[in-house]
Amino acid sequence: MTTTLQDCRALDAQDPLRALRDQFTLPEGVIYLDGNSLGVLPNTAAARVAEAVTQEWGQGLIRSWNSAGWFDAPQRLGNKIAQLVGAAPGEVVATDSTSINLYKVLSAALSIASEDAPGRKVLVSERSNFPTDLYIAQALCRERGLRLLLVEPEGIAQALTDEVAVLMLTHVNYRTGAMHDMAAVTAAAHRAGILAVWDLAHSAGAVPVELNGTQADFAVGCGYKYLNGGPGAPAFVWAHPKHASRFWQPLAGWWGHAAPFEFTPDYRPAPGITRFLCGTQPILSMTALECGLDTVLAAQPLGGMAALRAKSLALTDLFIELAEARCAGHDLSLATPRGHAQRGSQVCLTRSEGAYAIVQALIARGVIGDFRAGDGGQQLDILRFGFTPLYIGFEEVWLAVEHLKQVLETGEWQRPEFNQKQAVT
Amino acid sequence: MTTTLQDCRALDAQDPLRALRDQFTLPEGVIYLDGNSLGVLPNTAAARVAEAVTQEWGQGLIRSWNSAGWFDAPQRLGNKIAQLVGAAPGEVVATDSTSINLYKVLSAALSIASEDAPGRKVLVSERSNFPTDLYIAQALCRERGLRLLLVEPEGIAQALTDEVAVLMLTHVNYRTGAMHDMAAVTAAAHRAGILAVWDLAHSAGAVPVELNGTQADFAVGCGYKYLNGGPGAPAFVWAHPKHASRFWQPLAGWWGHAAPFEFTPDYRPAPGITRFLCGTQPILSMTALECGLDTVLAAQPLGGMAALRAKSLALTDLFIELAEARCAGHDLSLATPRGHAQRGSQVCLTRSEGAYAIVQALIARGVIGDFRAGDGGQQLDILRFGFTPLYIGFEEVWLAVEHLKQVLETGEWQRPEFNQKQAVT
């Protein structure tokens, strides 16, 4: 029997993580299934950012670099992130954007490979990886005379040949929500003499990650999705300790210097992950990011990432069950793997037509998911729904599917206003 | 006769720009001569940032990418900056940090040079340039097998040989406040077949700059100094239109793509300056930056940068006059050029000993300048005082010198607490 609204309410009432939702301000009347694009507002952020603006900046001015903890914010926030991704204190810094951090670590990985295995001239990634990752890889390959080999997920194992220097993957696919087995893929890469670089944009705060446990080589991730850091929040970067001090990263700015305020003309990289810093960080956005990180760390006494993961799987299982049962006959297909081990914290549906308009119609009803375009060929357009277990409940899943059902049954998605494309989808 | 406190009050009363100060919140009892390190808080920032946090992020969530102008913020803010640096609309974007932007433009400049003049293998800069500029140049030179030649300011002309690909300079020196003649130096570089890349960190909002007028090739600058954008505010980048679309910059992220939301696997750079974007920008920090830019643009009806420059010179002239007259016999020397054409908007003093402690003693009295270390050799330690004409008045200059005089006469700077070094100086 299909799960009922009553059942969902009971699940919420029994949910040991339910109180974590009280950390956030959500708009009235909105069911927010887009925390995988932009996490919601932590209650603490408004006051903390206001304090950073009026007190730290307004009153403290430059003194706040020392007195308000601005100076070591990248490391302080990095240590908080480390707890969520299986890294040790001192191994992560919060800084810059995911794209920029990827450039740093890919560059470092390619430098290591060119020294340890100079004959390897290929960088492997997945064709359906998030495009900015591919663009950054493409640019670095052009610079260094390497070949970027893009394969389908099922072709990765076969692609790990002795020509390959680096394997770069996103742990959870942004379109489909499919998740790689980070430990197994990293081990396979290492057996083939290949370094493994991971993008955790859709993982950090969403699924358990064990960077040291899996012996990954480098990782980057996003601050504004499941870490709730606010629009365009700084990203993060991790390097395995055995690599961190080995090479300069090319964005060798003063904040990565061993002694930035000695103002020496020669670059001398700081030991460890600090050398992956470059310039001055946007402190107001860093302040909001710290509030976001604290919301995820608040789950630690309740079981942490394992507990969040269990709830996330329950939410996504429920959405799949309800969408298939209640929207049957409406030409929806599931693009996300059913197996728990292969799924992140989102569910993606495809439809042969109307995906964009259906998403717009849902948004008009207050059910916010998003649309991701297909490639005009095999990849169909996607309706994407993210489930952040910190603040999404089971009743909301039921209601979201009810709205989806109504949008499809009434045909309201065919209204012209839902077909007008916007700059950001 | 030395200018008196009364004279200074009269100057303030006559100052046609005096009302611009009302745009800012300054701490009570502080004379802030460090706007060249971090500009002060615009009155509008607290409310605007709060709106961005609670309304745009909290209520609008991802919809704000379209509805709140997040998506085109780099270009919108860039167009505001363009008005302050002699660039045209569409030629500037606000993004990332100065160091990262310098990496982008230096890389582009070196790519142009390697195509147009492949034999040129030297990058020239000034030994006393801001260190992060030198570090970025050093890293790029390592990557590309080029030589970084560092010269003294008086050696620049001679260094412009046919081996040189790019000349990279900071317009106003961060330590001494010495200013290059951008038009003359750029013209000399061009005559020698060399591209000119300028760092405007201490120029934008402080002195008139004519990027198109001087036919510079590339420029970057800082958002948190004279542009009052808040701690770590995003920086900006400009490319001469003839260069902007010619090469990929290496940080080829999705925001620099011609159609970022098509999510195509291949990078296709946007035309013009937009390709110098990389990843998602920190929106809260961008919001504060826009408030800062508006404070400088508010001077446009009052004569704009020319009027600000006239006041800046009057303030720095006055500080020099008073420091020399009233602190005579205290071993202070002027490190900033006296000639108006050679001076930015700051005055630097050197002393054979105690510079750090004197700055700390002044800060304890509420006179905030900063300290910049010498090189232990020819370059002496510096007491640095920045004069932002938007909010600094003549009476404050008089009082600052009075405090300096008292700190020196009483010897209070010799107290142990003023000699404890902090992480950020």
Interface residues (C-beta under 8 A of the other chain):
Chain A: T25 P27 V30 Y32 D34 S37 L38 V40 L41 A45 A46 V49 A50 A52 V53 T54 E56 W57 G58 Q59 L61 I62 R63 S64 W65 N66 W70 F71 D72 D96 S97 T98 S99 I100 Y103 R127 S128 F130 P131 T132 L134 Y135 I136 Q138 A139 L140 R142 E143 L150 R175 Y224 G230 P231 G232 A233 P234 A235 W248 P250 L251 A252 G253 W254 W255 H257 P260 F261 E262 F263 T264 P265 D266 Y267 C278 G279 T280 Q281 P282 I283 L284 S285 M286 A288 I363 I368 D370 R372 A373 D375 Q422 A423 V424 T425
Chain B: T25 P27 V30 Y32 D34 S37 L38 V40 L41 A45 A46 V49 A50 A52 V53 T54 E56 W57 G58 Q59 L61 I62 R63 S64 W65 N66 W70 F71 D72 D96 S97 T98 S99 I100 Y103 R127 S128 F130 P131 T132 L134 Y135 I136 Q138 A139 L140 R142 E143 L150 R175 Y224 G230 P231 G232 A233 P234 A235 W248 P250 L251 A252 G253 W254 W255 H257 P260 F261 E262 F263 T264 P265 D266 Y267 C278 G279 T280 Q281 P282 I283 L284 S285 M286 A288 I363 I368 D370 R372 A373 D375 Q422 A423 V424 T425
